[in-house]
Amino acid sequence: MGVLNRKLWRDLVEMRGMVLAIALVQVGGIATFVMSLSTYDTLLIARDNYYRDQRFADVFALLKRAPDSLAGRLQAIPGVERMQTRVVAAARLAVPGFNDPVIGTLVSIPESRNPELNALHLQQGRLLSADRDDETLINESFAKEHNLKPGDRITATINGRRKQLTIAGIAMSPEYMYAIAPGAVFPDFKRYGILWMGRTALAAAYNMEGAFNDVSFKLEEGAIVEDVIEQLDQVVARYGGHGAFARKDQTSHRFLSEELKGLETMAAVFPVIFLGVAAFLLNVVITRLVNTQRNQIAILKAFGYSNLAVGRHYAALVVVIVMLGLAGGIAVGIWMGKGLSALYMEFYKFPFTDYYLNAEVILLAALVSLVAGMSGTLMAVYRAVRLPPAEAMRPETPATYRTTIIERLGLQRLFSQPTRMIARHIERRPVKTLLTVGGIASACGIIMVANFQEDAIIYMIDVQYAMSQNQDLTVTLIEPTSRNALHSLAGIEGVQHAEGMRAVPARLRHEHRTYRGSLQGMEPDGVLRKVLDSDLQRVALPVEGVVLTDFLAELLAIKPGQSLTVEVLEGNRPVLEVPVAGLTSEYLGVSAYMQRATVNRLMKEGDVINAVFLDVDEWHSDRILRELDDMPRVAGTIIRETAIRSFHKTMEETILFFSFITALLGGIIAFGVVYNSAHIALSERDRELASLRVLGFTRGEVAYILLGELGVATLLALPLGYLFGYALCSYLSNQFRSDLYRVPLVLEADTVAFASSVVLVSAIISGLLLWRKLNRLDLIGVLKTRE
Amino acid sequence: MTISPAAATDAADTVFRVRDLTKVYHMGEVDVHALRGVDLDLVAGELMVLLGPSGSGKSTLLNILGGLDTASGGTVHYRDQDLTHADEQRLTAYRRFHVGFVFQFYNLMPSLTARENVQAVTEIVPNPMTAEEALALVHLQDRMDHFPAQLSGGEQQRVAIARAIAKNPSVLLCDEPTGALDSETGILVLEALERANQELGTTTALITHNADISGMADRVVRIMDGKISSIERNTTRVKASELSW
C-alpha cells in the first residue's frame, strides 16, 4: 500500500492547518488529563510513602497535664500498637530582624534521636545533642521564609519566660506538612513556626517535668479507630483531655486531603470537558474531511479497492492526527504535571519530588481520542463506501433548501440575498450548526471557570475580611482571663477600640453526627466582628441558643429549632444542650456562635474572655505589637493584613495555576472549533462561492456569506456558553464545599466579558485566516473540476 | 444496417450479455428512469461506441457494466458471472481484476504524481504492466513525476488511460473520455485508446455524444431515452488520427 501511504502523507501536509488545529485541541485535552491525574497520583503516592516512612500517627490526643505514669495505661488500650507522649507548647517567637508577631508551636522530641512516631525528616544540620537544653530544630518553611540556618539563634517566650534557642537543624514532619497556626484559616509560614525541642528542656521551660500534654498512637492492623478514641477519652478525661481525634481530623492531613480532593475533582471534570470537546471536534472534522474525499473514495472503489482497504486508509489518516495530538498532549501533560507536582510538593513540604505517571492514564487518553476519531471516520467512510461508486462520483444531489421562516413571514425584503443565503444554510443543517455552536459554547464556559475562581476568591476575601472581620489585630490570651484585661489592652496608646471574645473548644453533636470545633462567644453588639447571613446582613445573636454556619448545620444534619449537644473539651468538660437559633453563611471555616455572656454562664466561669479584637491606628501599630509582645498573658497576635496577604498567596499558588491553564486551553478550543468549522465550510462550498464570484459577487459579499454563518454561530454560542459556564462553576462550587472553605458561586461581569472576548478574538482570527484563503479562491479551477 | 443484437454475435465470444436492463434513480422527490429495458451483447476484442445525447442513459449503462452501479431490473452477465446479483465483495473483485475505467473528468488523485496514480492500481492487481510501460503507451514517459495540477487536461486524461490499461483489464470502459478536451487533444487520447484495443486486444466500450467519433468503432450503439434505438456495424474502422470534429 505504498502509494496510498504517500497519498496519506500528502493529504496530511495539504491539510496541515486543520490538522494542527485539531491536534492542538487534542493536546489541550490530553495534557490537562495527564497533568491532573498524574499530579494526583504523584501526590497520593508521595503522601502515603511519606506517612509510612515517618510513621505518622493514627490517633492524636491533647490534654492539660498527665503524669508520665499514665503512659502504661494508654499503651494498654486495646488496638494500640505504639504510643508516644510529648509536651507541646504554644510560644511567641522572636526572629532577629523581623518585627511582626510570630507564634510558634513547640513540640518535644527525644534528645538525640528521632521520635518513633511522627518522625522528622532532617533537611539540614543535625538532631539535638543530649547534653544541651537550648537547641531546637525548626520546620523548613519557617526557616526558608526567614533564611535561618543551623547555628542561628531564635528567642521563644514560653509561659512568659524568654529562652534563647540555637538552631541545630532544619526538619520536615508529616504532622506539619500544612503548617497552620491554631485558629488561622490559611498558612502563614513567616509568622508561624514549628520548633522541636528536647523533652527535658521543653518540660522544664513549660513546667511539665514528669508529665505530658500530648499523645499520639499508632494502631494495630484492623483496630477500630472510634473504639480506641472512646477508651482513650475515658482515660484522659480527668487530665483535661481535649478529646482525641483520628488522623482524618488532624489539621495538616485534612488540608492536604481537601487539596487532593480538589485536584481529583479537577482531574475528573476538566479533562473530560477538554477530551470531550477535542473528541467532538475530531469527529466533526474527520467526518467532513471524509465527505470532501467522497469522490476519491469512489475512484479507489472503482479500481477495485475493497471497503476494508478504503476504511483502513482513512483510519490511518485519523490515527496519525490522533497520535500527533496524543504525543504532544502527553509531552505537555508530563511537563505541566511535573511542574504542578513540584509546586504542590514544595507547598506541602514533601521531602522528595518523585513524579509518577501511570501507564493507565496514557492508555485511557489514547483510547478516548482514538475512539472519538475512529467513530467519526468509520461512520463517514461507511456512508461513502455504502454508495455504489457511480453514485458517489456523481455530484451530490442538490441539497434541499427551503424558504426560511423569515421568508415565510414575508420579511425577506428586510434582508439582502446573501443574508437570506446564510439563513437558509443555517436552517437547512440545524444539527451541524448546533454542534458548532455547542463547541464554541463549551470553550466559552471553560474560560468562565478560569475567572470564576478568581472572582470567588476576591469575593471570599471581601466578605471575610472587609465585612465580617473588621479588626486589625486578633490577640489570643494564654488562658481565660477576666474581662478587665480588655481595659488594659484598650488603654494602649493607638488602640481605638477593643472587643473581647470567649472561644471554647468543643465537640458538637447532633444524633450520631459530630464535629470537632469550637463555640465562639461574641459580643452581640460588637462592631469589629460580625456574623453575617447569606445576604450579608448582620445576624443578631440571641440570648439563648447558638447560630451555626450553614455548612456546619448541613454536616450535622440539624435545623434551627433543634437541639445541639455541645461537649466542651476544656475545664470541667460540661455537656450542654443548646437550641439552634439560626444560621449564618460563611465561606471560610465553620463556627458555632453564641453571645459571650451566655458562654460564660454555661461554663459557670464568670465574666471572662480569651481573645481580643483590636482596631488600631496604623501609625502606632508597630509599637502596639511590641507592647503586646511584652505582655505575659498574650499567647499570640494575628494581623489582619498579613492574614489577607497569606490568603492571597495560598490561593494564587494553587488555584490560579489552574485558572491560567484553563483560560489558555479554553482559548485553544474556541480557536480550534471556529477555525475548523470555517475551514470545512469553505472546502464544502468553494464551488458555490466561486460560482458567486464568477457571477459578479464581490469578495466581501462572498466572505460575508461564508463568515456570516460562523458569526451567527458564534453569537448564538455566547449566551449558551454563559449558561454552560454557570452550570460548570456551580458544579465546581458544590464540589469544593468542605468545612475548611466553600467557594461561593460569584460570576462578575468582567468574567463574562473576558470569556466573550477570547471567543470573539478566536473567531476573528479564524475569520481572517479564512479571508486570506477566500481571496486565493481559484475561480476557473474550481469550476472546471467536478465536485 | 440494423440487426437484432442477439443475432449479431457469437455466444462463445460474448463478454457482456445484457437483458431487459432497467434503472430508476430516486433524485430527491423525483424518479428518473435512466434505462427502460436494454438488450445488448459485447464481443471480445471489439471497440463499441455508445452514442446518445446527454441524459439518454448511456453513462448509467456503462456504470452498471463496470460494476459501479446496480441495476433496478433485468440481468447483466460478464462472461459467466451474474453482475446483477453479485454482492459488494464480488463487484469489488470484478472491478479490480477485469475492468479499466476512464472518466470524463479524469478523476486523478490530486495528491499523487502521474506515476503514483498508475501505481495505485498496479499495486493491487496480479501481473500488471509497470506504471512506466503504461505511461509510455500513452506517450507520457517524460511527465511521469508531475502532479495532476501540473498536467494539461489531455495529459491528465492520458494518465487516466494509462491507469486504466496498466492492469491489463479484459474490458475498458470509457465515459466521454474526450468530453472535456479540444479535438486535437481528444484525438491523442482516442489514439491511446485505439492502441490499447488493438495492441492489447482489450474489449472497449466508449461513451460519447460526439457522432464524429463513431467512425473508429466496430459497432455503434445509439441510445435514446433509456432504450437502444439502433445498432450499426462499421465495415471498416477509421483510424483515430483521421478523425476530426
Chai-1 contact restraints between the chains, C-beta under 6 A:
chainA,res_idxA,chainB,res_idxB,connection_type,confidence,min_distance_angstrom,max_distance_angstrom,comment,restraint_id
A,V3,B,E116,contact,1.0,0.0,6.0,A-B,restraint_1
A,V3,B,Q119,contact,1.0,0.0,6.0,A-B,restraint_2
A,V3,B,A120,contact,1.0,0.0,6.0,A-B,restraint_3
A,V3,B,E123,contact,1.0,0.0,6.0,A-B,restraint_4
A,K7,B,M109,contact,1.0,0.0,6.0,A-B,restraint_5
A,K7,B,S111,contact,1.0,0.0,6.0,A-B,restraint_6
A,K7,B,L112,contact,1.0,0.0,6.0,A-B,restraint_7
A,R10,B,S111,contact,1.0,0.0,6.0,A-B,restraint_8
A,D11,B,S111,contact,1.0,0.0,6.0,A-B,restraint_9
A,I299,B,N107,contact,1.0,0.0,6.0,A-B,restraint_10
A,A302,B,L68,contact,1.0,0.0,6.0,A-B,restraint_11
A,A302,B,F101,contact,1.0,0.0,6.0,A-B,restraint_12
A,F303,B,V121,contact,1.0,0.0,6.0,A-B,restraint_13
A,G304,B,T92,contact,1.0,0.0,6.0,A-B,restraint_14
A,G304,B,R95,contact,1.0,0.0,6.0,A-B,restraint_15
A,G304,B,R96,contact,1.0,0.0,6.0,A-B,restraint_16
A,S306,B,T92,contact,1.0,0.0,6.0,A-B,restraint_17
A,P388,B,L68,contact,1.0,0.0,6.0,A-B,restraint_18
A,P388,B,D69,contact,1.0,0.0,6.0,A-B,restraint_19
A,P388,B,T70,contact,1.0,0.0,6.0,A-B,restraint_20
A,P389,B,L68,contact,1.0,0.0,6.0,A-B,restraint_21
A,A390,B,N63,contact,1.0,0.0,6.0,A-B,restraint_22
A,A390,B,L68,contact,1.0,0.0,6.0,A-B,restraint_23
A,A390,B,D69,contact,1.0,0.0,6.0,A-B,restraint_24
A,T397,B,M27,contact,1.0,0.0,6.0,A-B,restraint_25
A,T397,B,G28,contact,1.0,0.0,6.0,A-B,restraint_26
A,R786,B,F105,contact,1.0,0.0,6.0,A-B,restraint_27
